[in-house]
Amino acid sequence: MNVSDVKTFVVANPPPHHGGPYFVFLKLVTDNGIEGLGEVYGVPFHPSVTERMIVDVAERQVIGRSPFQIETLWRNVYSRGYAQHPDFALLGVLSGIEMACWDIVGKALDQPVYNLLGGQVHEKLRSYTYLYPAPADERGEDSLDIADVFGDAERGPQRAAKYVAQGFTGVKFDPVMPMGAFDPRQLSLEALDNAAVVTKNMREAVGSQCDLLIGTHGQMTTSSAIRLAKRLEPFDPLWFEEPVPPENMEEMARVARSTTIPVATGERLSTKYEFARLLELQAAAILQPALGRCGGILEAKKIAGMAEAHYAQIAPHLYCGPVEAAANIQIGTCSPNFLIQESIETFGGFHAEILKKPIQWQDGYIIPPTDPGLGVELDEDVAAAHPYSGSEVFPDMVDRPL
């Protein structure tokens, strides 16, 4: 059995665009008719360019080869062009292709992927969500940006309480938005004070029923992150995410040594090599690989294994579509050091519509599928009905000149 064809899908994600303005999916087809799905995350080019990258890699290094030879495929793609170095664009493409190969392998063997990577450890996976604005028809006002909820000392806690009522035991928010191309920066006293009030009100709203996850985006200098952490420690957040940008792990380690809040990071890292450095420096206690960027399913399993040896936990990142979510679920299910999975609310809306069978979420937990492969199937009719024709490149950074 060899891969014989590749197809790409750039799908517009309708308003309110939870998970981004578009999703990039791919499908590999074998010469005996088995199909495998993958998702590419966060390539910093227009998705039409990403499509051409996917086809180029597939035609040159995947088509005509066995989908079972994942290690060989991975090394060949990673080393192409005499690169052999983590690169967002190439690793995003490789990640999507790699998870599609696993989907094929699972279907060929009639097993979910987690059974091929050590077997099921967790019967259900605890999940959390960002605090998204309430729908406009519930608010009776104009639409809100997500940042308007994060930093609002009244709206934020109200939304958190709504999610707790749904069954969530973890909610994430960034109390110091926005982020920008000129970060890191020193937060003002006003911003520090507001972040503390928002977090205090959040804790009062949810009590001990729910963990608070500080989902910052590398906006702060090291000294500013430490100042913020000291203000937030009394409210006992589960983690402090990306307190500084990911490019300087030594400075992230300095933040980690200066606070009792566990540092979490990883969505802007790729490959075992970058995560190994993170663990070596003790810069984070919770790793957040994005499976559509880090190198795929097997690479994430290797990262989880390294983390386990350092008593670090994994909480796979998700801010894209449901195919990467399905890959995350496979890794979480078979990893002993799994902590919690990021969800796009309860995986309803377009995340459910684009799949033939939605991801199962119940009472704060994701229920792992028992279907073979990744356990999801793309509804190609829905994908075709929502082509992306915009110009936005995700993620978008706010320019903030000095």
TAVENSUL-V298311 format. One record per run of one state. SS is the DSSP state (alpha for helix, beta for strand, coil for the rest). FROM is the first residue (numbers start at 1). TO is the last residue. If there is no record, write none. Layout:
BEGIN
SS;FROM;TO + SS;FROM;TO
END
This chain:
BEGIN
coil;1;2 + beta;3;12 + coil;13;21 + beta;22;30 + coil;31;34 + beta;35;40 + coil;41;46 + alpha;47;61 + coil;62;69 + alpha;70;78 + coil;79;79 + alpha;80;82 + coil;83;87 + alpha;88;109 + coil;110;111 + beta;112;112 + alpha;113;116 + coil;117;124 + beta;125;130 + coil;131;135 + alpha;136;139 + coil;140;145 + alpha;146;150 + coil;151;154 + alpha;155;166 + coil;167;169 + beta;170;173 + coil;174;179 + beta;180;180 + coil;181;184 + beta;185;185 + coil;186;188 + alpha;189;206 + coil;207;210 + beta;211;214 + coil;215;219 + beta;220;220 + coil;221;221 + alpha;222;235 + coil;236;238 + beta;239;241 + coil;242;248 + alpha;249;257 + coil;258;262 + beta;263;265 + coil;266;270 + alpha;271;280 + coil;281;285 + beta;286;287 + coil;288;296 + alpha;297;309 + coil;310;312 + beta;313;314 + coil;315;321 + alpha;322;334 + coil;335;337 + beta;338;338 + coil;339;340 + beta;341;343 + coil;344;349 + alpha;350;353 + coil;354;354 + beta;355;355 + coil;356;360 + beta;361;362 + coil;363;364 + beta;365;366 + coil;367;372 + beta;373;373 + coil;374;377 + beta;378;378 + coil;379;379 + alpha;380;385 + coil;386;386 + beta;387;387 + coil;388;397 + beta;398;398 + coil;399;402
END
